[in-house]
Amino acid sequence: MSLPNPLPLLARAPVVPVVVIERLADAVPLARALVEGGLPLIEITLRTPVALEAVRIVAAEVEGAIAGAGTVIDRAQIEASLEAGAQFLVSPGTTPALADAFAGLDIPVMAGCATASEAMRLAEMGFEVLKFFPAEASGGAAFLKSIAGPLPHLRFCPTGGIGPANVGDYLAVPSVVAVGGSWVVPQDAIRAGDFAKVRDLAAAAAALPRAARFD
Ligand SMILES: O=C(O)C(=O)C[C@H](O)[C@H](O)COP(=O)(O)O
């Protein structure tokens, strides 16, 4: 199976904001603030009724944004995300049926895993960068450092429980190409329409150094 490699997308920024859109009207100003701050990749989780519409308008209207769909757990969501114009997909975990459904897509996918065996299986299937989720609860940066010895070919985008206090630990691991997180898009700021705060958080995240190499 040959799948598009997410690496070129992830090379663009060290952090992928994980966004929950409650009001569709927030989607465009939020995405603009993220792009302005230097985070062009935006994972919009399919957890709210307006999420797919949010993917659609961000993909269509926000220059410089790369809109992805997150929380993808079945084939119907894959199809709906593609139809909405999603440019990448992210899953929290990966069942065999979901892995099959990802096969043959022509956009990058970050399939979710939480153990060495799951990661090895997905790598065998051709997934080049894996979402490690829930990162903190599953062993955090120490886990990723430990498995880099026996499994140096694996690449990860850890997500779940990452914030300003620990993001540096993750980005210091060479197999971590980027991290995902919601800390750059706090719900209270979104509800208050404080997109300047989102832009500032994004700018701080975009400036974080990472050990991963992309050449
Ligand atoms: O919705 C999904 O597909 C998920 O896998 C969950 C998200 O990645 C986390 O909720 C983000 O984690 P936090 O940065 O701790 O908020």
PDBQT file of the ligand as one rigid body, heavy atoms in Angstrom, charges set to zero:
ROOT
HETATM    1  O1  LIG A 301     -10.130  14.296  18.635  1.00  0.00    +0.000 OA
HETATM    2  C1  LIG A 301      -9.217  13.515  18.377  1.00  0.00    +0.000 C 
HETATM    3  O2  LIG A 301      -9.104  12.923  17.329  1.00  0.00    +0.000 OA
HETATM    4  C2  LIG A 301      -8.217  13.227  19.359  1.00  0.00    +0.000 C 
HETATM    5  O3  LIG A 301      -7.474  12.349  19.130  1.00  0.00    +0.000 OA
HETATM    6  C3  LIG A 301      -8.119  13.980  20.556  1.00  0.00    +0.000 C 
HETATM    7  C4  LIG A 301      -7.233  15.189  20.398  1.00  0.00    +0.000 C 
HETATM    8  O4  LIG A 301      -6.077  14.919  19.707  1.00  0.00    +0.000 OA
HETATM    9  C5  LIG A 301      -6.933  15.675  21.726  1.00  0.00    +0.000 C 
HETATM   10  O5  LIG A 301      -8.121  15.990  22.393  1.00  0.00    +0.000 OA
HETATM   11  C6  LIG A 301      -6.057  16.887  21.769  1.00  0.00    +0.000 C 
HETATM   12  O6  LIG A 301      -5.435  16.789  22.961  1.00  0.00    +0.000 OA
HETATM   13  P1  LIG A 301      -5.235  17.968  23.982  1.00  0.00    +0.000 P 
HETATM   14  O7  LIG A 301      -4.210  18.864  23.362  1.00  0.00    +0.000 OA
HETATM   15  O8  LIG A 301      -4.812  17.300  25.219  1.00  0.00    +0.000 OA
HETATM   16  O9  LIG A 301      -6.585  18.663  24.109  1.00  0.00    +0.000 OA
ENDROOT
TORSDOF 0
